[in-house]
Amino acid sequence: MRLHGPDEPVYTISVAARLLGVSPQTLRVMEREGLLSPARTDANIRLYSENDLLLLQRICFLVREEGVNLAGVKLILEMETGGGHTTVRFTEVIRRQQAVRRQSDPDDNDDHS
């Protein structure tokens, strides 16, 4: 049962940071660099949607796994989106990344019988 849609901002910065394994300050830096713009409440509290989390997961992958700096990430995201909203593409990219990791992880290929 879904209680909210993928575009509905429901996660506070601390929850989003915990889900992504980063600090809230990291999310603030990503916002300051123009990589995303979370929704704000009337009290100016940042709220992230599931789609925001997918985008942040992609950003974290590019930084951690590929060694891309934030300026490079911004360029990559602009090229990937072509200026439009492509959340479905982010989801597919993440699925492909996870599949590649599973294939390249030697522990997953061992037979533990």
N, CA, C and O atoms as CSV, one atom per row, in Angstrom:
chain,resi,resn,atom,element,x,y,z
A,1,MET,N,N,0.831,-1.170,0.000
A,1,MET,CA,C,0.000,0.000,0.000
A,1,MET,C,C,0.885,1.246,0.000
A,1,MET,O,O,1.712,1.423,0.894
A,2,ARG,N,N,0.714,2.086,-0.979
A,2,ARG,CA,C,1.453,3.342,-1.076
A,2,ARG,C,C,0.667,4.448,-0.404
A,2,ARG,O,O,-0.531,4.610,-0.632
A,3,LEU,N,N,1.358,5.199,0.421
A,3,LEU,CA,C,0.701,6.297,1.115
A,3,LEU,C,C,0.935,7.633,0.414
A,3,LEU,O,O,0.229,8.607,0.674
A,4,HIS,N,N,1.921,7.675,-0.469
A,4,HIS,CA,C,2.241,8.915,-1.180
A,4,HIS,C,C,2.869,8.563,-2.518
A,4,HIS,O,O,3.387,7.462,-2.708
A,5,GLY,N,N,2.816,9.505,-3.435
A,5,GLY,CA,C,3.386,9.304,-4.755
A,5,GLY,C,C,4.879,9.595,-4.768
A,5,GLY,O,O,5.406,10.160,-3.811
A,6,PRO,N,N,5.566,9.216,-5.838
A,6,PRO,CA,C,7.023,9.389,-5.919
A,6,PRO,C,C,7.470,10.844,-5.973
A,6,PRO,O,O,8.629,11.141,-5.685
A,7,ASP,N,N,6.578,11.749,-6.335
A,7,ASP,CA,C,6.939,13.165,-6.403
A,7,ASP,C,C,6.531,13.945,-5.152
A,7,ASP,O,O,6.844,15.130,-5.036
A,8,GLU,N,N,5.847,13.301,-4.227
A,8,GLU,CA,C,5.380,14.006,-3.039
A,8,GLU,C,C,6.508,14.137,-2.013
A,8,GLU,O,O,7.052,13.128,-1.564
A,9,PRO,N,N,6.861,15.361,-1.640
A,9,PRO,CA,C,7.951,15.547,-0.677
A,9,PRO,C,C,7.512,15.191,0.736
A,9,PRO,O,O,6.637,15.845,1.304
A,10,VAL,N,N,8.127,14.147,1.306
A,10,VAL,CA,C,7.736,13.685,2.633
A,10,VAL,C,C,8.914,13.416,3.568
A,10,VAL,O,O,8.717,13.302,4.778
A,11,TYR,N,N,10.130,13.313,3.038
A,11,TYR,CA,C,11.288,12.964,3.860
A,11,TYR,C,C,12.042,14.222,4.292
A,11,TYR,O,O,12.421,15.038,3.452
A,12,THR,N,N,12.259,14.381,5.593
A,12,THR,CA,C,13.060,15.506,6.078
A,12,THR,C,C,14.524,15.267,5.720
A,12,THR,O,O,14.899,14.164,5.322
A,13,ILE,N,N,15.334,16.283,5.861
A,13,ILE,CA,C,16.739,16.172,5.487
A,13,ILE,C,C,17.456,15.100,6.306
A,13,ILE,O,O,18.306,14.387,5.772
A,14,SER,N,N,17.130,14.976,7.585
A,14,SER,CA,C,17.806,13.971,8.411
A,14,SER,C,C,17.426,12.553,7.985
A,14,SER,O,O,18.272,11.658,7.977
A,15,VAL,N,N,16.169,12.349,7.636
A,15,VAL,CA,C,15.731,11.023,7.179
A,15,VAL,C,C,16.350,10.710,5.815
A,15,VAL,O,O,16.853,9.607,5.601
A,16,ALA,N,N,16.316,11.665,4.903
A,16,ALA,CA,C,16.918,11.458,3.580
A,16,ALA,C,C,18.404,11.147,3.712
A,16,ALA,O,O,18.912,10.241,3.051
A,17,ALA,N,N,19.096,11.892,4.559
A,17,ALA,CA,C,20.530,11.663,4.755
A,17,ALA,C,C,20.784,10.263,5.294
A,17,ALA,O,O,21.692,9.575,4.828
A,18,ARG,N,N,20.001,9.840,6.261
A,18,ARG,CA,C,20.173,8.505,6.835
A,18,ARG,C,C,19.920,7.430,5.791
A,18,ARG,O,O,20.667,6.454,5.720
A,19,LEU,N,N,18.880,7.591,4.979
A,19,LEU,CA,C,18.577,6.605,3.940
A,19,LEU,C,C,19.696,6.494,2.906
A,19,LEU,O,O,19.935,5.419,2.356
A,20,LEU,N,N,20.376,7.605,2.647
A,20,LEU,CA,C,21.429,7.633,1.638
A,20,LEU,C,C,22.816,7.369,2.203
A,20,LEU,O,O,23.766,7.175,1.445
A,21,GLY,N,N,22.944,7.358,3.510
A,21,GLY,CA,C,24.244,7.126,4.128
A,21,GLY,C,C,25.177,8.326,4.022
A,21,GLY,O,O,26.392,8.166,3.915
A,22,VAL,N,N,24.608,9.526,4.052
A,22,VAL,CA,C,25.398,10.759,4.002
A,22,VAL,C,C,24.948,11.653,5.150
A,22,VAL,O,O,23.971,11.352,5.837
A,23,SER,N,N,25.660,12.740,5.350
A,23,SER,CA,C,25.271,13.683,6.398
A,23,SER,C,C,24.281,14.704,5.834
A,23,SER,O,O,24.256,14.943,4.626
A,24,PRO,N,N,23.476,15.299,6.694
A,24,PRO,CA,C,22.594,16.371,6.228
A,24,PRO,C,C,23.380,17.510,5.571
A,24,PRO,O,O,22.903,18.132,4.622
A,25,GLN,N,N,24.576,17.775,6.077
A,25,GLN,CA,C,25.402,18.834,5.485
A,25,GLN,C,C,25.740,18.510,4.031
A,25,GLN,O,O,25.802,19.412,3.195
A,26,THR,N,N,25.956,17.245,3.726
A,26,THR,CA,C,26.240,16.843,2.338
A,26,THR,C,C,25.058,17.189,1.442
A,26,THR,O,O,25.246,17.671,0.325
A,27,LEU,N,N,23.856,16.950,1.918
A,27,LEU,CA,C,22.667,17.286,1.136
A,27,LEU,C,C,22.534,18.796,0.955
A,27,LEU,O,O,22.106,19.264,-0.101
A,28,ARG,N,N,22.898,19.549,1.975
A,28,ARG,CA,C,22.860,21.012,1.846
A,28,ARG,C,C,23.865,21.497,0.798
A,28,ARG,O,O,23.572,22.410,0.026
A,29,VAL,N,N,25.044,20.883,0.776
A,29,VAL,CA,C,26.057,21.248,-0.220
A,29,VAL,C,C,25.553,20.925,-1.621
A,29,VAL,O,O,25.713,21.733,-2.536
A,30,MET,N,N,24.950,19.764,-1.801
A,30,MET,CA,C,24.420,19.381,-3.110
A,30,MET,C,C,23.353,20.376,-3.573
A,30,MET,O,O,23.285,20.720,-4.752
A,31,GLU,N,N,22.526,20.829,-2.639
A,31,GLU,CA,C,21.521,21.840,-2.979
A,31,GLU,C,C,22.194,23.158,-3.357
A,31,GLU,O,O,21.821,23.792,-4.345
A,32,ARG,N,N,23.184,23.564,-2.571
A,32,ARG,CA,C,23.890,24.819,-2.836
A,32,ARG,C,C,24.580,24.792,-4.207
A,32,ARG,O,O,24.679,25.818,-4.881
A,33,GLU,N,N,25.053,23.612,-4.608
A,33,GLU,CA,C,25.706,23.450,-5.909
A,33,GLU,C,C,24.702,23.368,-7.054
A,33,GLU,O,O,25.096,23.299,-8.218
A,34,GLY,N,N,23.417,23.375,-6.738
A,34,GLY,CA,C,22.387,23.370,-7.768
A,34,GLY,C,C,22.056,22.005,-8.331
A,34,GLY,O,O,21.487,21.909,-9.419
A,35,LEU,N,N,22.403,20.936,-7.606
A,35,LEU,CA,C,22.141,19.586,-8.096
A,35,LEU,C,C,20.690,19.165,-7.901
A,35,LEU,O,O,20.192,18.302,-8.625
A,36,LEU,N,N,20.013,19.760,-6.937
A,36,LEU,CA,C,18.599,19.508,-6.734
A,36,LEU,C,C,18.039,20.624,-5.876
A,36,LEU,O,O,18.774,21.384,-5.246
A,37,SER,N,N,16.735,20.702,-5.869
A,37,SER,CA,C,16.067,21.748,-5.104
A,37,SER,C,C,14.883,21.120,-4.377
A,37,SER,O,O,13.792,21.016,-4.937
A,38,PRO,N,N,15.097,20.699,-3.126
A,38,PRO,CA,C,13.993,20.053,-2.406
A,38,PRO,C,C,12.875,21.042,-2.120
A,38,PRO,O,O,13.074,22.257,-2.115
A,39,ALA,N,N,11.704,20.490,-1.886
A,39,ALA,CA,C,10.559,21.323,-1.508
A,39,ALA,C,C,10.816,21.898,-0.123
A,39,ALA,O,O,11.638,21.385,0.636
A,40,ARG,N,N,10.102,22.966,0.193
A,40,ARG,CA,C,10.226,23.597,1.505
A,40,ARG,C,C,8.838,23.745,2.114
A,40,ARG,O,O,7.860,24.014,1.417
A,41,THR,N,N,8.776,23.565,3.420
A,41,THR,CA,C,7.522,23.802,4.138
A,41,THR,C,C,7.394,25.300,4.418
A,41,THR,O,O,8.299,26.077,4.113
A,42,ASP,N,N,6.276,25.692,4.994
A,42,ASP,CA,C,6.093,27.091,5.381
A,42,ASP,C,C,7.145,27.529,6.398
A,42,ASP,O,O,7.497,28.706,6.470
A,43,ALA,N,N,7.641,26.577,7.180
A,43,ALA,CA,C,8.679,26.860,8.176
A,43,ALA,C,C,10.087,26.730,7.578
A,43,ALA,O,O,11.074,26.752,8.313
A,44,ASN,N,N,10.183,26.594,6.248
A,44,ASN,CA,C,11.451,26.507,5.510
A,44,ASN,C,C,12.216,25.203,5.757
A,44,ASN,O,O,13.437,25.171,5.602
A,45,ILE,N,N,11.528,24.147,6.134
A,45,ILE,CA,C,12.151,22.835,6.332
A,45,ILE,C,C,12.205,22.121,4.988
A,45,ILE,O,O,11.210,22.066,4.265
A,46,ARG,N,N,13.366,21.577,4.660
A,46,ARG,CA,C,13.530,20.846,3.400
A,46,ARG,C,C,12.773,19.521,3.468
A,46,ARG,O,O,12.813,18.823,4.481
A,47,LEU,N,N,12.083,19.187,2.380
A,47,LEU,CA,C,11.409,17.903,2.259
A,47,LEU,C,C,11.778,17.278,0.917
A,47,LEU,O,O,11.752,17.942,-0.119
A,48,TYR,N,N,12.119,16.002,0.951
A,48,TYR,CA,C,12.555,15.280,-0.234
A,48,TYR,C,C,11.519,14.222,-0.618
A,48,TYR,O,O,10.906,13.593,0.245
A,49,SER,N,N,11.335,14.039,-1.922
A,49,SER,CA,C,10.434,13.006,-2.435
A,49,SER,C,C,11.236,11.746,-2.746
A,49,SER,O,O,12.465,11.746,-2.674
A,50,GLU,N,N,10.531,10.678,-3.090
A,50,GLU,CA,C,11.213,9.447,-3.510
A,50,GLU,C,C,12.060,9.717,-4.758
A,50,GLU,O,O,13.169,9.198,-4.885
A,51,ASN,N,N,11.536,10.524,-5.666
A,51,ASN,CA,C,12.301,10.848,-6.868
A,51,ASN,C,C,13.544,11.657,-6.533
A,51,ASN,O,O,14.585,11.480,-7.167
A,52,ASP,N,N,13.453,12.541,-5.547
A,52,ASP,CA,C,14.638,13.264,-5.082
A,52,ASP,C,C,15.674,12.276,-4.546
A,52,ASP,O,O,16.868,12.421,-4.806
A,53,LEU,N,N,15.214,11.274,-3.801
A,53,LEU,CA,C,16.132,10.278,-3.252
A,53,LEU,C,C,16.805,9.471,-4.357
A,53,LEU,O,O,17.984,9.133,-4.251
A,54,LEU,N,N,16.062,9.162,-5.414
A,54,LEU,CA,C,16.669,8.450,-6.550
A,54,LEU,C,C,17.748,9.314,-7.202
A,54,LEU,O,O,18.823,8.819,-7.542
A,55,LEU,N,N,17.464,10.580,-7.373
A,55,LEU,CA,C,18.453,11.495,-7.938
A,55,LEU,C,C,19.670,11.586,-7.021
A,55,LEU,O,O,20.807,11.547,-7.492
A,56,LEU,N,N,19.440,11.706,-5.732
A,56,LEU,CA,C,20.551,11.776,-4.782
A,56,LEU,C,C,21.359,10.482,-4.771
A,56,LEU,O,O,22.580,10.512,-4.620
A,57,GLN,N,N,20.688,9.360,-4.928
A,57,GLN,CA,C,21.390,8.078,-5.001
A,57,GLN,C,C,22.301,8.057,-6.230
A,57,GLN,O,O,23.427,7.565,-6.158
A,58,ARG,N,N,21.827,8.578,-7.333
A,58,ARG,CA,C,22.641,8.665,-8.550
A,58,ARG,C,C,23.841,9.583,-8.321
A,58,ARG,O,O,24.959,9.254,-8.719
A,59,ILE,N,N,23.616,10.725,-7.685
A,59,ILE,CA,C,24.704,11.659,-7.399
A,59,ILE,C,C,25.746,10.993,-6.507
A,59,ILE,O,O,26.945,11.090,-6.769
A,60,CYS,N,N,25.295,10.321,-5.459
A,60,CYS,CA,C,26.225,9.642,-4.549
A,60,CYS,C,C,27.023,8.571,-5.279
A,60,CYS,O,O,28.215,8.408,-5.021
A,61,PHE,N,N,26.387,7.845,-6.180
A,61,PHE,CA,C,27.109,6.836,-6.962
A,61,PHE,C,C,28.204,7.491,-7.802
A,61,PHE,O,O,29.340,7.017,-7.820
A,62,LEU,N,N,27.872,8.564,-8.486
A,62,LEU,CA,C,28.860,9.235,-9.330
A,62,LEU,C,C,30.040,9.748,-8.504
A,62,LEU,O,O,31.189,9.659,-8.936
A,63,VAL,N,N,29.757,10.280,-7.329
A,63,VAL,CA,C,30.824,10.819,-6.481
A,63,VAL,C,C,31.651,9.690,-5.861
A,63,VAL,O,O,32.879,9.704,-5.942
A,64,ARG,N,N,30.983,8.719,-5.247
A,64,ARG,CA,C,31.691,7.658,-4.510
A,64,ARG,C,C,32.363,6.640,-5.421
A,64,ARG,O,O,33.545,6.331,-5.266
A,65,GLU,N,N,31.596,6.128,-6.365
A,65,GLU,CA,C,32.080,5.014,-7.189
A,65,GLU,C,C,32.879,5.463,-8.407
A,65,GLU,O,O,33.839,4.804,-8.807
A,66,GLU,N,N,32.483,6.572,-8.984
A,66,GLU,CA,C,33.125,7.029,-10.213
A,66,GLU,C,C,34.135,8.143,-9.972
A,66,GLU,O,O,34.907,8.480,-10.870
A,67,GLY,N,N,34.142,8.720,-8.774
A,67,GLY,CA,C,35.106,9.759,-8.446
A,67,GLY,C,C,34.857,11.095,-9.129
A,67,GLY,O,O,35.789,11.875,-9.327
A,68,VAL,N,N,33.624,11.360,-9.483
A,68,VAL,CA,C,33.277,12.602,-10.174
A,68,VAL,C,C,33.036,13.693,-9.131
A,68,VAL,O,O,32.386,13.447,-8.116
A,69,ASN,N,N,33.561,14.905,-9.379
A,69,ASN,CA,C,33.282,16.009,-8.452
A,69,ASN,C,C,31.886,16.567,-8.729
A,69,ASN,O,O,31.254,16.200,-9.719
A,70,LEU,N,N,31.405,17.457,-7.852
A,70,LEU,CA,C,30.025,17.932,-7.971
A,70,LEU,C,C,29.775,18.727,-9.247
A,70,LEU,O,O,28.683,18.665,-9.811
A,71,ALA,N,N,30.785,19.480,-9.709
A,71,ALA,CA,C,30.622,20.204,-10.978
A,71,ALA,C,C,30.458,19.208,-12.126
A,71,ALA,O,O,29.649,19.426,-13.027
A,72,GLY,N,N,31.219,18.121,-12.096
A,72,GLY,CA,C,31.096,17.081,-13.108
A,72,GLY,C,C,29.765,16.372,-13.031
A,72,GLY,O,O,29.158,16.054,-14.054
A,73,VAL,N,N,29.312,16.123,-11.812
A,73,VAL,CA,C,28.002,15.483,-11.620
A,73,VAL,C,C,26.912,16.345,-12.239
A,73,VAL,O,O,26.009,15.836,-12.904
A,74,LYS,N,N,27.000,17.650,-12.018
A,74,LYS,CA,C,25.995,18.559,-12.568
A,74,LYS,C,C,25.959,18.466,-14.091
A,74,LYS,O,O,24.882,18.429,-14.686
A,75,LEU,N,N,27.126,18.428,-14.720
A,75,LEU,CA,C,27.188,18.298,-16.186
A,75,LEU,C,C,26.611,16.967,-16.652
A,75,LEU,O,O,25.859,16.919,-17.626
A,76,ILE,N,N,26.959,15.895,-15.964
A,76,ILE,CA,C,26.457,14.569,-16.332
A,76,ILE,C,C,24.934,14.531,-16.227
A,76,ILE,O,O,24.254,14.032,-17.123
A,77,LEU,N,N,24.412,15.057,-15.135
A,77,LEU,CA,C,22.954,15.051,-14.951
A,77,LEU,C,C,22.261,15.888,-16.013
A,77,LEU,O,O,21.199,15.510,-16.507
A,78,GLU,N,N,22.850,17.015,-16.364
A,78,GLU,CA,C,22.266,17.853,-17.419
A,78,GLU,C,C,22.252,17.118,-18.750
A,78,GLU,O,O,21.281,17.203,-19.502
A,79,MET,N,N,23.343,16.388,-19.045
A,79,MET,CA,C,23.387,15.619,-20.294
A,79,MET,C,C,22.382,14.476,-20.264
A,79,MET,O,O,21.721,14.207,-21.266
A,80,GLU,N,N,22.262,13.802,-19.126
A,80,GLU,CA,C,21.334,12.676,-19.017
A,80,GLU,C,C,19.885,13.111,-19.142
A,80,GLU,O,O,19.075,12.419,-19.759
A,81,THR,N,N,19.558,14.243,-18.565
A,81,THR,CA,C,18.161,14.668,-18.572
A,81,THR,C,C,17.800,15.461,-19.806
A,81,THR,O,O,16.625,15.547,-20.163
A,82,GLY,N,N,18.777,16.035,-20.458
A,82,GLY,CA,C,18.479,16.860,-21.611
A,82,GLY,C,C,17.597,18.037,-21.248
A,82,GLY,O,O,16.864,18.557,-22.090
A,83,GLY,N,N,17.669,18.464,-19.977
A,83,GLY,CA,C,16.885,19.604,-19.526
A,83,GLY,C,C,15.479,19.264,-19.081
A,83,GLY,O,O,14.751,20.147,-18.628
A,84,GLY,N,N,15.072,17.996,-19.197
A,84,GLY,CA,C,13.710,17.615,-18.798
A,84,GLY,C,C,13.712,16.736,-17.566
A,84,GLY,O,O,14.763,16.445,-16.995
A,85,HIS,N,N,12.535,16.320,-17.165
A,85,HIS,CA,C,12.402,15.435,-16.011
A,85,HIS,C,C,12.487,13.990,-16.493
A,85,HIS,O,O,11.689,13.556,-17.324
A,86,THR,N,N,13.450,13.258,-15.970
A,86,THR,CA,C,13.652,11.882,-16.418
A,86,THR,C,C,13.841,10.954,-15.230
A,86,THR,O,O,14.797,10.179,-15.195
A,87,THR,N,N,12.957,11.021,-14.274
A,87,THR,CA,C,13.063,10.181,-13.091
A,87,THR,C,C,13.071,8.707,-13.474
A,87,THR,O,O,13.770,7.906,-12.853
A,88,VAL,N,N,12.306,8.350,-14.484
A,88,VAL,CA,C,12.281,6.955,-14.926
A,88,VAL,C,C,13.674,6.533,-15.378
A,88,VAL,O,O,14.098,5.410,-15.108
A,89,ARG,N,N,14.392,7.424,-16.064
A,89,ARG,CA,C,15.759,7.106,-16.491
A,89,ARG,C,C,16.671,6.921,-15.289
A,89,ARG,O,O,17.513,6.023,-15.301
A,90,PHE,N,N,16.530,7.744,-14.248
A,90,PHE,CA,C,17.348,7.582,-13.055
A,90,PHE,C,C,17.101,6.219,-12.434
A,90,PHE,O,O,18.042,5.537,-12.027
A,91,THR,N,N,15.834,5.817,-12.359
A,91,THR,CA,C,15.492,4.522,-11.792
A,91,THR,C,C,16.145,3.407,-12.600
A,91,THR,O,O,16.698,2.471,-12.022
A,92,GLU,N,N,16.090,3.492,-13.909
A,92,GLU,CA,C,16.705,2.476,-14.763
A,92,GLU,C,C,18.218,2.468,-14.608
A,92,GLU,O,O,18.824,1.398,-14.562
A,93,VAL,N,N,18.831,3.621,-14.528
A,93,VAL,CA,C,20.287,3.706,-14.344
A,93,VAL,C,C,20.676,3.048,-13.029
A,93,VAL,O,O,21.658,2.307,-12.977
A,94,ILE,N,N,19.931,3.302,-11.980
A,94,ILE,CA,C,20.231,2.708,-10.679
A,94,ILE,C,C,20.092,1.191,-10.744
A,94,ILE,O,O,20.912,0.467,-10.180
A,95,ARG,N,N,19.061,0.711,-11.428
A,95,ARG,CA,C,18.896,-0.751,-11.575
A,95,ARG,C,C,20.083,-1.358,-12.315
A,95,ARG,O,O,20.577,-2.426,-11.952
A,96,ARG,N,N,20.532,-0.665,-13.355
A,96,ARG,CA,C,21.696,-1.165,-14.105
A,96,ARG,C,C,22.952,-1.156,-13.235
A,96,ARG,O,O,23.749,-2.093,-13.282
A,97,GLN,N,N,23.125,-0.110,-12.452
A,97,GLN,CA,C,24.286,-0.029,-11.564
A,97,GLN,C,C,24.278,-1.183,-10.565
A,97,GLN,O,O,25.314,-1.799,-10.311
A,98,GLN,N,N,23.109,-1.472,-10.002
A,98,GLN,CA,C,22.998,-2.560,-9.041
A,98,GLN,C,C,23.280,-3.902,-9.706
A,98,GLN,O,O,23.912,-4.769,-9.101
A,99,ALA,N,N,22.828,-4.083,-10.926
A,99,ALA,CA,C,23.086,-5.329,-11.654
A,99,ALA,C,C,24.572,-5.497,-11.928
A,99,ALA,O,O,25.113,-6.595,-11.793
A,100,VAL,N,N,25.232,-4.411,-12.311
A,100,VAL,CA,C,26.678,-4.474,-12.570
A,100,VAL,C,C,27.420,-4.821,-11.289
A,100,VAL,O,O,28.345,-5.633,-11.307
A,101,ARG,N,N,27.022,-4.215,-10.183
A,101,ARG,CA,C,27.671,-4.521,-8.902
A,101,ARG,C,C,27.505,-5.986,-8.539
A,101,ARG,O,O,28.450,-6.631,-8.086
A,102,ARG,N,N,26.287,-6.516,-8.741
A,102,ARG,CA,C,26.049,-7.926,-8.420
A,102,ARG,C,C,26.914,-8.832,-9.283
A,102,ARG,O,O,27.440,-9.833,-8.797
A,103,GLN,N,N,27.065,-8.491,-10.557
A,103,GLN,CA,C,27.866,-9.314,-11.456
A,103,GLN,C,C,29.349,-9.237,-11.122
A,103,GLN,O,O,30.072,-10.220,-11.285
A,104,SER,N,N,29.805,-8.090,-10.660
A,104,SER,CA,C,31.226,-7.920,-10.397
A,104,SER,C,C,31.624,-8.296,-8.978
A,104,SER,O,O,32.815,-8.325,-8.666
A,105,ASP,N,N,30.651,-8.586,-8.103
A,105,ASP,CA,C,30.951,-8.954,-6.728
A,105,ASP,C,C,31.289,-10.435,-6.679
A,105,ASP,O,O,30.414,-11.271,-6.904
A,106,PRO,N,N,32.549,-10.781,-6.386
A,106,PRO,CA,C,32.945,-12.196,-6.391
A,106,PRO,C,C,32.234,-13.019,-5.327
A,106,PRO,O,O,32.053,-14.223,-5.506
A,107,ASP,N,N,31.823,-12.395,-4.216
A,107,ASP,CA,C,31.112,-13.135,-3.161
A,107,ASP,C,C,29.767,-13.632,-3.629
A,107,ASP,O,O,29.316,-14.696,-3.205
A,108,ASP,N,N,29.110,-12.868,-4.512
A,108,ASP,CA,C,27.798,-13.271,-5.006
A,108,ASP,C,C,27.890,-14.448,-5.984
A,108,ASP,O,O,26.920,-15.186,-6.162
A,109,ASN,N,N,29.031,-14.618,-6.603
A,109,ASN,CA,C,29.202,-15.684,-7.596
A,109,ASN,C,C,29.700,-16.988,-6.996
A,109,ASN,O,O,29.700,-18.016,-7.673
A,110,ASP,N,N,30.128,-16.964,-5.726
A,110,ASP,CA,C,30.625,-18.180,-5.082
A,110,ASP,C,C,29.469,-19.107,-4.725
A,110,ASP,O,O,28.383,-18.661,-4.356
A,111,ASP,N,N,29.727,-20.396,-4.842
A,111,ASP,CA,C,28.732,-21.375,-4.427
A,111,ASP,C,C,29.014,-21.734,-2.971
A,111,ASP,O,O,30.068,-22.287,-2.659
A,112,HIS,N,N,28.077,-21.423,-2.086
A,112,HIS,CA,C,28.272,-21.644,-0.658
A,112,HIS,C,C,27.608,-22.925,-0.197
A,112,HIS,O,O,27.080,-22.962,0.914
A,113,SER,N,N,27.610,-23.975,-1.002
A,113,SER,CA,C,26.944,-25.218,-0.622
A,113,SER,C,C,27.769,-25.981,0.385
A,113,SER,O,O,27.366,-27.059,0.823
